[in-house]
Amino acid sequence: MSKLSAQPLSPLDGRYRAAVQDLGIHLSEAGLNRARIQVEIEWLIHLANRNILQTGKELTDAEIAKLRSVVSDFGDADVEELAKTEAVTRHDVKAVEYFIRERLTQLGRKDLLELTHFACTSEDINNLSYAITVRDSVAQVWLPKAELLLAKLKSMSARYASVPMLSRTHGQPATPTTMGKELAVFVHRLQRQIKRIEATEYLGKFSGATGTFGAHVVAAPEVDWLAESESFVSSLGLTWNPLTTQIESHDWQAELYSAIALFNRILHNLCTDVWTYISINYFKQIPVAGATGSSTMPHKVNPIRFENAESNLELSNAILESLASTLVTSRMQRDLTDSSSQRNIGLGLGHSVLALDNVTRGLGELELSESVLAADLLENWEVLGEAIQTVIRAEVAAGRSGIANPYELLKELTRGKRIGGDDLVTFVNGLDLEQAAKDRLLALKPHTYIGLATELAKRIQG
């Protein structure tokens, strides 16, 4: 029989806890319950101090501050109290309601007990609570991590904006570029997704058992419940959704998780490219003091940051894409498929945050081997074939040359062959071209054949 105490089942709560623990403040069960308490208390304040039910029982400023401190001071003792209550109620939201009733009693306001959870279905509380926790976790944890990564990538792109390197299309030598420009491509792609994520609308419903305000209207037919609902949801910093079933339709969640999943896929592409650049010695990894690369080969410095990131990005997407697919469907007015799945939002975002942390750290442990890039270029003069045949075509089109089939001419010279600088000089000198065109081609070298790559790299620095 094992003598181990209960252990974390997820590595996010064990091995990698330090990297993702800030998410737990929002997307744990405790974080969800804190948000539920916030929603319930704010609805109580809304009802009482707008005198919506004509009770004439307003809360004083001091009482409001005391109630709101229940949220701001929410801690381990409160988590334990809720757990004990839920063990009896077998209903998490009902446990929250009893928790608030107890706080009202302690405040000496038993006269307001029946305003607690008034006209609410559990999903009125839950959907707003999830919107708050997801919004805050994205804004306060995920986005700052993503921006930190982008800042690192931008810095590297600026530093290497003019460092020429051989491109490889289909894995084969191709028209040169610069390392800075290639990193700028990823900055540009990732920035577009961040803008989509930042523009997310966090929707909330607050309309009762089946989204009709049925109980509200019967209890207080004179109240403009549509206006009160919109006012309350908006006061939480959310966007009111007027047309729902018992549940908010979760479309905004599907949109958000799909955008983060696309960001993840782009980041995964960066990882595979950087891993490949490391494997061909374009990047040298800076050894971390005390670290071991292999249990048997002492010389190794493995690109583990990028490999771990790839795995975590794949896990993140498996969860986020499942959520995006599952959450938008509910049988008729309500089923519980969303209830269990939403409890895994933290896992989906957690694996993404862990990947962001790994990639940012990994990029900080790289040093560009400019001599390797330069040597690679010098071994591939044949990539200038594109430039030569394009110049010939331009000269023929302008009537300054009569060379036939320039593409075929360069294909015969270079395809599948290794040629040197002297070979190209001899070839260019033998062409029927005006001297100005020849001079441009004779001055060209693989490391100078980078077009506007440097300027393109600088476009993302604003």
C-alpha positions as CSV (number, residue, x, y, z in Angstrom):
1,M,0.0,0.0,0.0
2,S,1.4,3.4,-1.0
3,K,2.3,5.7,1.9
4,L,2.0,8.8,-0.4
5,S,-0.5,11.5,0.5
6,A,-2.8,12.8,-2.1
7,Q,-0.7,14.2,-5.0
8,P,-1.6,16.6,-7.8
9,L,-3.1,14.8,-10.8
10,S,-2.2,17.5,-13.3
11,P,1.4,18.6,-13.7
12,L,0.1,22.2,-13.8
13,D,-0.7,21.8,-10.1
14,G,2.6,19.9,-9.5
15,R,5.8,20.2,-11.5
16,Y,4.8,23.4,-13.3
17,R,2.8,25.1,-10.6
18,A,5.2,28.1,-10.3
19,A,4.7,29.0,-14.0
20,V,0.9,29.0,-13.9
21,Q,-0.1,29.6,-10.3
22,D,-1.4,33.1,-11.1
23,L,-4.1,31.5,-13.2
24,G,-5.4,29.6,-10.2
25,I,-6.4,32.9,-8.6
26,H,-9.1,33.2,-11.3
27,L,-9.8,29.8,-12.8
28,S,-9.7,27.5,-9.9
29,E,-12.8,26.3,-8.0
30,A,-12.0,28.9,-5.3
31,G,-11.6,31.6,-8.0
32,L,-15.0,30.7,-9.4
33,N,-16.6,30.8,-6.0
34,R,-15.1,34.2,-5.3
35,A,-16.6,35.5,-8.5
36,R,-20.0,33.9,-7.7
37,I,-20.0,35.7,-4.3
38,Q,-19.1,39.0,-6.1
39,V,-22.0,38.6,-8.5
40,E,-24.5,37.6,-5.8
41,I,-23.4,40.6,-3.6
42,E,-23.5,43.1,-6.4
43,W,-27.0,41.9,-7.4
44,L,-28.1,42.3,-3.7
45,I,-26.7,45.8,-3.6
46,H,-28.4,46.6,-7.0
47,L,-31.8,45.4,-5.8
48,A,-31.6,47.1,-2.4
49,N,-30.1,50.5,-3.3
50,R,-32.1,51.0,-6.4
51,N,-35.2,50.1,-4.4
52,I,-36.3,47.9,-7.3
53,L,-38.8,45.9,-5.2
54,Q,-40.0,48.9,-3.2
55,T,-38.6,47.5,0.0
56,G,-37.1,50.8,1.2
57,K,-34.3,48.8,2.8
58,E,-31.1,50.4,1.5
59,L,-27.6,49.4,2.5
60,T,-25.4,52.1,4.0
61,D,-22.0,52.9,2.5
62,A,-20.4,51.2,5.4
63,E,-22.5,48.0,4.9
64,I,-21.7,48.0,1.2
65,A,-18.0,48.3,1.9
66,K,-18.3,45.4,4.4
67,L,-20.1,43.2,1.9
68,R,-17.6,44.0,-0.8
69,S,-14.8,43.2,1.5
70,V,-16.1,39.6,1.6
71,V,-14.9,39.4,-2.0
72,S,-11.7,41.2,-1.6
73,D,-10.7,39.3,1.6
74,F,-11.9,35.9,0.3
75,G,-9.4,33.3,1.6
76,D,-8.7,29.7,2.6
77,A,-11.1,29.8,5.5
78,D,-14.0,30.9,3.2
79,V,-13.1,28.1,0.7
80,E,-13.3,25.5,3.6
81,E,-16.6,27.0,4.8
82,L,-18.1,26.8,1.3
83,A,-16.9,23.2,0.9
84,K,-18.6,22.1,4.1
85,T,-21.8,23.8,3.1
86,E,-21.8,22.2,-0.3
87,A,-21.2,18.8,1.2
88,V,-24.7,19.3,2.7
89,T,-26.5,21.2,-0.1
90,R,-24.9,19.1,-2.9
91,H,-25.2,22.3,-5.0
92,D,-22.3,24.8,-5.4
93,V,-24.4,27.9,-6.2
94,K,-26.8,27.2,-3.3
95,A,-23.8,26.9,-1.0
96,V,-22.7,30.4,-2.1
97,E,-26.2,31.7,-1.4
98,Y,-26.1,30.4,2.1
99,F,-22.6,31.8,2.5
100,I,-23.9,35.3,1.7
101,R,-27.0,34.9,3.9
102,E,-24.7,34.2,6.8
103,R,-22.7,37.4,6.0
104,L,-25.9,39.4,6.0
105,T,-26.9,37.9,9.3
106,Q,-23.5,38.9,10.8
107,L,-24.0,42.4,9.4
108,G,-27.3,42.6,11.2
109,R,-29.3,42.8,7.9
110,K,-31.6,39.8,8.1
111,D,-34.2,41.9,6.6
112,L,-32.4,41.6,3.2
113,L,-32.0,37.8,3.3
114,E,-34.7,37.2,0.7
115,L,-33.0,39.5,-1.8
116,T,-30.1,37.1,-1.9
117,H,-30.2,35.2,-5.2
118,F,-33.5,36.9,-6.0
119,A,-35.1,35.6,-9.2
120,C,-31.8,34.0,-10.2
121,T,-31.2,30.6,-11.8
122,S,-27.8,29.1,-11.0
123,E,-26.7,29.9,-14.6
124,D,-27.4,33.6,-14.1
125,I,-24.7,33.5,-11.5
126,N,-22.4,31.0,-13.2
127,N,-22.2,32.6,-16.6
128,L,-21.3,36.0,-15.2
129,S,-18.8,34.4,-12.9
130,Y,-17.1,32.6,-15.7
131,A,-17.1,35.7,-17.8
132,I,-15.4,37.6,-15.0
133,T,-12.8,35.0,-14.2
134,V,-11.9,34.3,-17.9
135,R,-11.7,38.0,-18.6
136,D,-9.5,38.7,-15.7
137,S,-7.2,35.7,-16.3
138,V,-6.7,36.7,-19.9
139,A,-6.1,40.3,-19.1
140,Q,-4.0,39.8,-16.0
141,V,-2.1,36.6,-16.8
142,W,-2.2,35.3,-20.4
143,L,-1.9,38.7,-22.2
144,P,1.0,39.9,-20.1
145,K,2.9,36.6,-20.8
146,A,2.1,37.0,-24.5
147,E,3.3,40.6,-24.6
148,L,6.5,39.6,-22.8
149,L,7.2,37.0,-25.5
150,L,6.4,39.6,-28.3
151,A,8.8,42.1,-26.7
152,K,11.6,39.4,-26.7
153,L,10.8,38.5,-30.3
154,K,10.8,42.2,-31.4
155,S,14.1,42.8,-29.7
156,M,15.7,39.8,-31.5
157,S,14.1,40.9,-34.8
158,A,15.6,44.4,-34.4
159,R,19.0,43.0,-33.4
160,Y,19.1,40.7,-36.4
161,A,17.3,42.8,-38.9
162,S,20.3,43.1,-41.2
163,V,21.9,39.7,-40.6
164,P,21.6,37.8,-43.8
165,M,20.8,34.1,-43.9
166,L,20.0,31.5,-46.5
167,S,16.3,30.7,-46.8
168,R,15.1,27.2,-47.1
169,T,11.9,26.5,-49.0
170,H,10.9,22.8,-49.0
171,G,14.1,22.5,-47.0
172,Q,16.2,23.5,-50.0
173,P,18.5,26.5,-50.4
174,A,16.4,29.5,-51.6
175,T,16.6,33.3,-52.0
176,P,18.4,34.8,-48.9
177,T,16.6,36.7,-46.2
178,T,17.6,38.0,-42.8
179,M,17.0,36.4,-39.4
180,G,15.4,39.6,-38.2
181,K,12.9,39.5,-41.1
182,E,12.0,35.9,-40.4
183,L,11.4,36.6,-36.7
184,A,9.4,39.7,-37.7
185,V,7.0,37.4,-39.6
186,F,6.1,35.7,-36.4
187,V,5.8,39.0,-34.5
188,H,3.3,40.2,-37.2
189,R,1.3,37.0,-37.1
190,L,1.1,36.8,-33.3
191,Q,0.2,40.5,-33.0
192,R,-2.8,40.1,-35.2
193,Q,-4.1,37.3,-32.9
194,I,-3.5,39.3,-29.8
195,K,-5.6,42.1,-31.2
196,R,-8.4,39.7,-31.8
197,I,-8.1,38.4,-28.2
198,E,-8.0,41.9,-26.8
199,A,-11.2,42.7,-28.7
200,T,-13.1,39.9,-27.1
201,E,-16.6,40.7,-26.0
202,Y,-17.3,39.0,-22.6
203,L,-21.1,38.4,-22.7
204,G,-23.4,37.8,-19.8
205,K,-27.1,36.9,-19.4
206,F,-29.2,37.6,-16.4
207,S,-32.8,36.7,-17.3
208,G,-33.9,33.8,-15.1
209,A,-34.7,30.1,-15.6
210,T,-35.2,30.1,-19.4
211,G,-34.2,33.6,-20.4
212,T,-37.7,35.0,-20.3
213,F,-37.7,37.0,-17.0
214,G,-40.8,35.0,-16.1
215,A,-40.5,35.0,-12.3
216,H,-39.2,38.6,-12.4
217,V,-42.4,39.9,-14.1
218,V,-44.8,38.0,-11.9
219,A,-43.0,39.2,-8.7
220,A,-42.7,42.9,-9.8
221,P,-44.6,43.6,-13.1
222,E,-44.0,47.3,-12.8
223,V,-40.2,47.0,-13.1
224,D,-38.4,47.4,-16.4
225,W,-36.5,44.1,-16.0
226,L,-34.7,44.4,-19.4
227,A,-33.2,47.7,-18.3
228,E,-32.3,46.4,-14.9
229,S,-30.7,43.3,-16.3
230,E,-28.6,45.3,-18.8
231,S,-27.6,47.8,-16.2
232,F,-26.5,45.1,-13.8
233,V,-24.5,43.1,-16.3
234,S,-22.8,46.2,-17.6
235,S,-21.9,47.3,-14.1
236,L,-19.7,44.1,-13.9
237,G,-17.8,45.3,-17.0
238,L,-19.5,42.7,-19.2
239,T,-21.6,43.0,-22.4
240,W,-25.3,42.2,-21.9
241,N,-26.8,39.4,-23.9
242,P,-30.6,39.8,-24.1
243,L,-31.5,36.7,-26.0
244,T,-30.6,33.4,-24.4
245,T,-32.1,30.2,-23.1
246,Q,-31.4,29.3,-19.5
247,I,-27.7,29.6,-20.3
248,E,-25.6,32.3,-22.0
249,S,-24.9,30.7,-25.4
250,H,-21.1,30.7,-24.9
251,D,-20.4,31.9,-28.4
252,W,-17.9,34.5,-27.0
253,Q,-16.0,31.7,-25.3
254,A,-15.8,29.7,-28.5
255,E,-14.5,32.9,-30.3
256,L,-11.9,33.6,-27.6
257,Y,-10.6,30.0,-27.3
258,S,-10.4,29.7,-31.1
259,A,-8.3,32.9,-31.3
260,I,-6.0,31.7,-28.5
261,A,-5.7,28.3,-30.2
262,L,-4.7,30.0,-33.5
263,F,-2.1,32.0,-31.5
264,N,-0.9,28.7,-30.1
265,R,-0.6,27.2,-33.5
266,I,1.5,30.2,-34.8
267,L,3.7,29.9,-31.7
268,H,4.1,26.2,-32.3
269,N,5.3,27.1,-35.8
270,L,7.9,29.4,-34.3
271,C,9.1,26.6,-32.0
272,T,9.6,24.2,-34.8
273,D,11.5,26.8,-36.9
274,V,13.7,27.8,-34.0
275,W,14.3,24.2,-33.1
276,T,15.4,23.6,-36.8
277,Y,17.7,26.7,-36.7
278,I,19.3,25.3,-33.6
279,S,19.8,21.9,-35.2
280,I,21.7,23.4,-38.2
281,N,23.7,25.6,-35.8
282,Y,22.2,28.9,-36.8
283,F,21.5,29.5,-33.1
284,K,23.8,28.4,-30.4
285,Q,22.2,27.6,-27.0
286,I,23.8,29.3,-24.0
287,P,24.3,26.6,-21.3
288,V,22.5,27.1,-18.1
289,A,24.8,26.7,-15.1
290,G,24.3,23.4,-13.4
291,A,21.8,22.1,-16.0
292,T,22.2,18.6,-17.6
293,G,21.4,18.1,-21.3
294,S,21.7,14.3,-21.4
295,S,22.0,11.6,-18.7
296,T,24.8,10.0,-20.7
297,M,26.2,12.5,-23.2
298,P,27.8,15.4,-21.2
299,H,28.3,17.6,-24.2
300,K,24.6,18.0,-25.1
301,V,22.5,21.2,-24.7
302,N,19.0,20.2,-25.8
303,P,16.4,22.6,-27.1
304,I,14.0,21.5,-24.3
305,R,12.3,24.9,-23.9
306,F,10.9,24.7,-27.5
307,E,10.1,21.0,-27.3
308,N,8.2,21.4,-24.0
309,A,6.4,24.4,-25.5
310,E,5.3,22.4,-28.5
311,S,3.8,19.7,-26.3
312,N,2.0,22.2,-24.1
313,L,0.7,24.1,-27.1
314,E,-0.8,20.9,-28.4
315,L,-2.3,20.1,-25.1
316,S,-3.7,23.6,-24.8
317,N,-5.3,23.4,-28.2
318,A,-6.8,20.0,-27.5
319,I,-8.7,21.5,-24.6
320,L,-9.5,24.9,-26.0
321,E,-10.7,23.5,-29.3
322,S,-12.8,20.9,-27.5
323,L,-14.3,23.7,-25.4
324,A,-15.0,25.9,-28.5
325,S,-16.8,23.0,-30.1
326,T,-18.7,21.7,-27.0
327,L,-19.9,25.0,-25.5
328,V,-21.8,26.3,-28.4
329,T,-24.3,23.4,-28.3
330,S,-27.0,22.9,-25.6
331,R,-30.1,20.7,-26.0
332,M,-33.1,23.0,-26.3
333,Q,-33.2,25.3,-23.3
334,R,-30.5,23.6,-21.1
335,D,-28.3,20.7,-20.6
336,L,-25.2,20.3,-18.4
337,T,-22.5,19.5,-21.1
338,D,-21.1,23.0,-20.5
339,S,-20.9,22.6,-16.7
340,S,-18.2,20.0,-16.6
341,S,-16.3,21.2,-19.6
342,Q,-15.9,24.8,-18.4
343,R,-14.1,23.6,-15.3
344,N,-11.2,22.8,-17.6
345,I,-10.8,26.4,-19.0
346,G,-7.9,26.8,-16.6
347,L,-6.1,23.7,-18.0
348,G,-6.5,25.0,-21.5
349,L,-5.1,28.4,-20.7
350,G,-2.6,27.0,-18.2
351,H,-0.8,24.9,-20.9
352,S,-0.7,27.9,-23.1
353,V,0.8,30.1,-20.3
354,L,3.4,27.3,-19.6
355,A,4.3,27.3,-23.3
356,L,4.7,31.1,-23.4
357,D,7.0,30.9,-20.4
358,N,9.1,28.2,-22.0
359,V,9.4,30.0,-25.3
360,T,10.3,33.3,-23.7
361,R,13.0,31.7,-21.6
362,G,14.2,29.6,-24.5
363,L,14.7,32.7,-26.7
364,G,16.7,34.3,-23.9
365,E,19.1,31.4,-24.0
366,L,20.0,31.7,-27.7
367,E,22.9,33.4,-29.4
368,L,23.0,33.8,-33.2
369,S,26.0,32.2,-34.9
370,E,26.5,34.8,-37.6
371,S,29.6,33.0,-38.9
372,V,27.6,29.9,-39.6
373,L,25.0,31.9,-41.5
374,A,27.7,33.6,-43.5
375,A,29.4,30.3,-44.4
376,D,26.1,28.7,-45.4
377,L,25.5,31.6,-47.8
378,L,28.9,31.3,-49.4
379,E,28.3,27.7,-50.1
380,N,25.1,28.4,-52.1
381,W,25.9,30.9,-54.9
382,E,23.3,29.1,-57.1
383,V,20.6,31.0,-55.3
384,L,21.6,34.1,-57.3
385,G,20.2,32.3,-60.4
386,E,16.8,33.9,-59.6
387,A,18.3,37.4,-59.6
388,I,20.2,36.8,-62.9
389,Q,17.3,35.4,-64.9
390,T,15.0,38.1,-63.6
391,V,17.4,40.9,-64.6
392,I,17.7,39.3,-68.1
393,R,13.9,39.1,-68.5
394,A,13.7,42.8,-67.5
395,E,16.4,43.7,-70.1
396,V,14.7,41.7,-72.8
397,A,11.3,43.2,-72.0
398,A,12.9,46.7,-72.3
399,G,14.5,45.8,-75.7
400,R,18.0,46.0,-74.4
401,S,18.8,42.3,-74.8
402,G,17.9,39.5,-77.2
403,I,18.6,36.5,-74.9
404,A,16.0,33.8,-75.4
405,N,14.5,31.8,-72.6
406,P,16.4,33.3,-69.7
407,Y,14.7,31.0,-67.1
408,E,15.7,27.9,-69.0
409,L,19.2,29.2,-69.4
410,L,19.7,29.7,-65.6
411,K,17.9,26.4,-64.9
412,E,20.5,24.6,-67.0
413,L,23.3,26.4,-65.2
414,T,22.1,25.9,-61.6
415,R,19.4,23.3,-61.0
416,G,20.6,20.6,-58.7
417,K,24.2,21.9,-59.0
418,R,26.6,23.6,-56.8
419,I,28.4,26.5,-58.4
420,G,30.8,29.2,-57.1
421,G,31.2,32.9,-57.4
422,D,33.8,32.6,-60.1
423,D,31.4,30.4,-62.2
424,L,28.7,33.1,-62.0
425,V,31.2,35.9,-62.9
426,T,32.2,34.0,-66.0
427,F,28.6,33.3,-66.9
428,V,27.5,37.0,-66.4
429,N,30.4,38.3,-68.4
430,G,29.3,36.1,-71.3
431,L,25.8,37.4,-71.4
432,D,24.4,39.7,-74.1
433,L,23.6,42.5,-71.6
434,E,24.4,46.1,-71.3
435,Q,27.3,46.9,-68.9
436,A,25.1,48.6,-66.3
437,A,23.0,45.4,-65.9
438,K,26.1,43.3,-65.8
439,D,27.6,45.5,-63.2
440,R,24.6,45.1,-60.9
441,L,24.8,41.3,-61.2
442,L,28.6,41.2,-60.8
443,A,28.3,43.2,-57.6
444,L,25.7,40.8,-56.2
445,K,26.7,38.2,-53.5
446,P,24.5,35.7,-51.6
447,H,24.8,37.8,-48.4
448,T,23.7,41.0,-50.2
449,Y,20.8,39.4,-52.1
450,I,18.3,40.2,-49.3
451,G,16.0,42.6,-51.1
452,L,14.0,44.7,-48.6
453,A,14.3,42.2,-45.8
454,T,15.9,44.7,-43.4
455,E,13.2,47.3,-44.0
456,L,10.5,44.6,-43.6
457,A,12.0,43.5,-40.3
458,K,11.8,47.1,-39.0
459,R,8.1,47.4,-39.8
460,I,7.1,45.6,-36.6
461,Q,9.1,47.8,-34.3
462,G,6.5,50.6,-33.9
